[in-house]
Amino acid sequence: TPGSIKWTLKWIPIDEGAAVVAA
């Protein structure tokens, strides 16, 4: 979910695209 992505970005400094793939 968008919230999970934001939480990931909060702790891991990566771009949104990578966050989506990681999610």
C-alpha positions in Angstrom: 0.0 0.0 0.0 1.1 3.7 -0.4 1.5 3.8 3.4 3.9 0.9 3.3 5.9 2.5 0.6 6.2 5.7 2.5 7.2 3.8 5.6 9.9 2.0 3.6 11.2 5.3 2.1 11.2 6.7 5.7 13.8 4.2 6.7 15.5 3.2 3.4 16.7 6.1 1.2 15.6 4.7 -2.1 13.6 6.1 -5.0 9.8 5.4 -5.2 10.2 3.0 -8.2 12.5 0.8 -6.2 10.1 1.0 -3.2 7.3 -0.2 -5.4 9.3 -3.2 -6.5 10.4 -4.0 -3.0 6.8 -3.8 -1.8 
